[in-house]
Amino acid sequence: MKLIFLDRDGVISIFTPQDYVKNWGEFQFIDGAIDGLKKLYSNGYKLVIISNQAGLNRGLFSQEDLDDITKRMKDVLKKEDVELTGTYYCRHTPEENCDCRKPKTGLFKQAEQDIKGINYAEAYFIGDSDIDIIAGKSIGVKTVLVLTGKTKTRDEVNNWQIKPDFIFEDLKTAAEFITKGNKNEKI
């Protein structure tokens, strides 16, 4: 099974520093993100979102708001012939010390309950921050950092203890690389 895990904010949709996407009106696809998802999906990859959404437990938006954002995002993608295999959100704040908040791997484990046959060594996780890379490395997937969210430059990665396997400007570029089968090449 060809599988891509993706963070949402900063990879697929815009990342808003010091804030959250609280409703559909604030959700905006990053330029090229839909094209990247189409490329992956049309090449046989299952797409699974793994995202921290602590604004839920902070009371900044409701479960209904998050469900509405997810439904509308899926509707837009479906019109582009892209279907998500799953969406998994951690609603907890860092202080709650749950098992599902990245960089912990609980969301991957939740996905594993629904998606049988996951081979982590062959899967990818595309994220925009160090916690995404730590989570991906902890579960054993190939890690891809895109520079469209929390992390904006390659230089920021120099201070990270755990480095991504690949770095790309955006999801579209990452998708082009992945679908070409260059999975063993480091950049």
Secondary structure as UniProt FT lines:
FT   STRAND          3..6
FT   TURN            10..12
FT   TURN            17..18
FT   HELIX           24..26
FT   TURN            31..32
FT   HELIX           33..42
FT   TURN            43..44
FT   STRAND          46..52
FT   TURN            54..59
FT   HELIX           63..79
FT   TURN            80..81
FT   STRAND          86..90
FT   HELIX           94..96
FT   TURN            102..103
FT   HELIX           106..114
FT   TURN            116..117
FT   HELIX           120..122
FT   STRAND          124..127
FT   HELIX           130..139
FT   STRAND          142..146
FT   HELIX           154..159
FT   STRAND          166..168
FT   HELIX           171..179
FT   TURN            180..181
FT   TURN            183..184
//
